[in-house]
Amino acid sequence: MSADTAIAQVKELFAAQYGADPTGVWAAPGRVNLIGEHVDYAGGVCLPFALNQCTYVAASPREDERIRICSVLPGDSEPVATECAAGSLGPGDIEGWVGYALGPIWALREAGTLPSDPRGYDLAIVSEVPLGSGLSSSAAIECAVGSAVVELELGSESLADPSVRSELIAAAIRAENDVVGASTGGLDQSIAMSGQSGHALKIDFLHGETMQVPFDLDGHGLAILIIDSKAPHSLADGQYASRRGVIDAVAASAEAPTLRAIGDADAIEAAARAWAEKEGYDLDVALRRVRHVSSEIDRTLHAIELLRNDDFEGFGADMYASHASLRDDYEVTVPQLDLIVDTAREFGAIGARMTGGGFGGSAIALVRREDVEPLSQRIAQAFEDAHFDPPAFLAATPSEGARRVA
Ligand code: GLA
């Protein structure tokens, strides 16, 4: 679906549901993370880019204190629609997909970015970001609705203000943590708001710094292929929280705000050892978990330097090493993701790894442009041979973050 088609569709949906044209349409993108996985909540460094696949929100303010919201989920022809009191959007008030959509409004009011009195809105949503594919459809919906409401309340130029964007990132994270109950780390919301076309974003969570890193795939005859493993994936199901729980507990036991703040890899290992012994936690598992985080942060810093020198071969080697660490030390891959990466390596792809939270979802491969088709065929065949459900393939183009589109 092109952006124009999606915008026309979301306007039509709005008009059909509410009998009027929307005040405007806002979009926020899905993402892939090139490297730096499961380190955001540890104060680490990530390198995501925003996709051109977006979630679109058509929105208008209302005179009363009701919120009406509807969405056509991918694969469905009929919209799902619901409404609620604009004053009841906090933890325990709303759940499911509505929590992702409306939680940010609550968090923006709590933070004082939006007026605290409950305003009503009509909202219609259409998404091109596939759900459950590890491409962060959740941050896309949070940031699209958040952007819409911020501009409806604070004026049409308010997204141009970097401090408003930062407040939106924080609100989207808070909504996901407190309203939805997924303890995710902030990578997804940051890139959904801050993506720039032709760039990946270095995010350093310890120092609170970001830097745009040129990522000119076309200019180098390269492509990033996304392979959706179709293995079911959910971050609210406890697996993600259990990985994060170990990292947070080791940091807390060393009285550090994050794992990385403890110090170098040796200091982190010593802290994990002490924590595991005190808690009676499996020592080997604890050491492997923190080793993933330390090594992934080093690898990501190394990979970013390579990329800045156009060393794509070296960058690809770091991608493979990242996958191995996520598979062996962090244990967040699934057989489908490992098969994709093994197949890509045998094929001769420059690099490949799972992307996002894992436990299903997608992998990415860095390839020469002419290899996109043959590699896709090779992976599809490998899935058939292994009796896995067929994977899906998407092209990934580094694109813009959240913005008004109509
Ligand atoms: C999910 C979370 C992010 C991050 C990644 C793993 O996408 O939402 O915060 O932790 O997993 O890197």
Residues whose N, C-alpha, C, O or C-beta is under 5 A from the ligand:
A	BS01	GLA	G36 E37 H38 V39 D40 T184 G185 G186 L187 D188 G356 G357
